[in-house]
Amino acid sequence: MLKNKTFAEAINDALFTSMKKDKKVICYGLGIDDPKRIFGTTKGLKEKFGPKRVFDMPTSENAMTGVAIGLGLNGYKSVMVHQRLDFFLLAMDQLVNGAAKWHYMFGGQKNVPITIRLIIGRGWGQGPTHSQSLHSWFAHIPGLKVVMPTSPKDAKGLLLSSIFDKNPVLFIEHRWLHNLEGNVPDKDYRVPIGKAKNIISGKDITIVSMSYMTIEAMRAIKILNKLKIKCDLIDLRTISPIDYDTIYKSVKKTGKLIVLDIGNSNVSVASEIVANISQNLFSYLHCAPEVMGLPNVPVPTSFNLTKDFYPDSKSIVTSVLKKLKIKQNIDNLFTKQKFHDVPGDWFNEPY
């Protein structure tokens, strides 16, 4: 049975499902049992499973990640939650030198099943230290899987796959997605880690995207459809490992490629994909592939400085038209939004 749920409710559903299925799944993090329950994603967990399995943790990210490694080695499956990816940077030593290496260094005899939920996103003047998208850092580390779902259905399915994976998984959520609604199966189901999804088919150009930028791409494609331009849109869902087979198939069909990233363009997941395509499918390309991400400067705080900082649906349409060598005035095709640092008038989250 399908039920209409928000992205946050789908995550909450996955946590309930996993904790009910396995008594060794535990969930902890800063604010996990506070009144907001981390955008509602941990709502009701403590009441259902008790404070021994659902609890707040000290502001000591590195130490608690070490605890998660120890728990994993003893058969427990930790779901650690950080309300900002930026806060988790204090735990990089345990993650990179401990969790990511354990399975390899001990010849596959030991596993560290940890799922680390990291929330990213922008808006309302959060600035350089509270709105960074550093997903490419984690994708660079061998031994780590990194997932970035876009839809509520994928959020639940990928989180369940992450929790029951034998080794560490970074589960990265964009906070602008938490209120997004969609149909979600009311059962235990798994979306495979490492498999992208071709969510819109077209022959003119390939757009590869991730997380919230997929929403901007879908908005752009609605405009492009009015101009009789058909795009192939691939939602990566996982950025480590990357599903190149799906990307190759699309690029061979269209011969044109734009890759959207929610982080800085420099040394990004998007630039890695463009490099790979250029090396392996150069003869199929009709024009230079493009990376679209943030400029290589810290995220500004000022409302006015952020106005043109982030690529959006209009940026995507402009780039597609340029790739296709089409001259078209598109200003009248977009509805002007009152505030640029929220995804829409419906957005009412406190952070």
Rosetta blueprint (number, residue, H / E / L):
1 M L
2 L E
3 K E
4 N E
5 K E
6 T E
7 F H
8 A H
9 E H
10 A H
11 I H
12 N H
13 D H
14 A H
15 L H
16 F H
17 T H
18 S H
19 M H
20 K H
21 K H
22 D L
23 K L
24 K L
25 V E
26 I E
27 C E
28 Y E
29 G E
30 L L
31 G L
32 I L
33 D L
34 D L
35 P L
36 K L
37 R L
38 I L
39 F L
40 G L
41 T L
42 T L
43 K L
44 G L
45 L H
46 K H
47 E H
48 K H
49 F H
50 G L
51 P L
52 K L
53 R L
54 V E
55 F E
56 D L
57 M L
58 P L
59 T L
60 S L
61 E H
62 N H
63 A H
64 M H
65 T H
66 G H
67 V H
68 A H
69 I H
70 G H
71 L H
72 G H
73 L H
74 N L
75 G L
76 Y L
77 K E
78 S E
79 V E
80 M E
81 V E
82 H E
83 Q L
84 R L
85 L H
86 D H
87 F H
88 F H
89 L H
90 L H
91 A H
92 M H
93 D H
94 Q H
95 L H
96 V H
97 N H
98 G H
99 A H
100 A L
101 K L
102 W H
103 H H
104 Y H
105 M H
106 F L
107 G L
108 G L
109 Q L
110 K L
111 N L
112 V L
113 P L
114 I E
115 T E
116 I E
117 R E
118 L E
119 I E
120 I E
121 G L
122 R L
123 G L
124 W L
125 G L
126 Q L
127 G L
128 P L
129 T L
130 H L
131 S L
132 Q L
133 S L
134 L L
135 H H
136 S H
137 W H
138 F H
139 A H
140 H L
141 I L
142 P L
143 G L
144 L L
145 K E
146 V E
147 V E
148 M L
149 P L
150 T L
151 S L
152 P H
153 K H
154 D H
155 A H
156 K H
157 G H
158 L H
159 L H
160 L H
161 S H
162 S H
163 I H
164 F L
165 D L
166 K L
167 N L
168 P L
169 V E
170 L E
171 F E
172 I E
173 E E
174 H E
175 R H
176 W H
177 L H
178 H L
179 N L
180 L L
181 E E
182 G E
183 N E
184 V E
185 P E
186 D L
187 K L
188 D L
189 Y L
190 R L
191 V L
192 P L
193 I L
194 G L
195 K L
196 A L
197 K E
198 N E
199 I E
200 I E
201 S L
202 G L
203 K L
204 D L
205 I E
206 T E
207 I E
208 V E
209 S E
210 M L
211 S H
212 Y H
213 M H
214 T H
215 I H
216 E H
217 A H
218 M H
219 R H
220 A H
221 I H
222 K H
223 I H
224 L H
225 N H
226 K H
227 L L
228 K L
229 I L
230 K L
231 C E
232 D E
233 L E
234 I E
235 D E
236 L L
237 R L
238 T E
239 I E
240 S E
241 P L
242 I L
243 D L
244 Y H
245 D H
246 T H
247 I H
248 Y H
249 K H
250 S H
251 V H
252 K H
253 K H
254 T H
255 G L
256 K L
257 L E
258 I E
259 V E
260 L E
261 D E
262 I E
263 G E
264 N E
265 S L
266 N L
267 V L
268 S L
269 V H
270 A H
271 S H
272 E H
273 I H
274 V H
275 A H
276 N H
277 I H
278 S H
279 Q H
280 N H
281 L L
282 F H
283 S H
284 Y H
285 L L
286 H L
287 C L
288 A L
289 P L
290 E E
291 V E
292 M E
293 G E
294 L E
295 P L
296 N L
297 V L
298 P L
299 V L
300 P L
301 T L
302 S L
303 F L
304 N L
305 L L
306 T L
307 K L
308 D L
309 F L
310 Y L
311 P L
312 D L
313 S H
314 K H
315 S H
316 I H
317 V H
318 T H
319 S H
320 V H
321 L H
322 K H
323 K H
324 L L
325 K L
326 I L
327 K L
328 Q L
329 N L
330 I L
331 D H
332 N H
333 L H
334 F L
335 T L
336 K L
337 Q L
338 K L
339 F L
340 H L
341 D L
342 V L
343 P L
344 G L
345 D L
346 W L
347 F L
348 N L
349 E L
350 P L
351 Y L
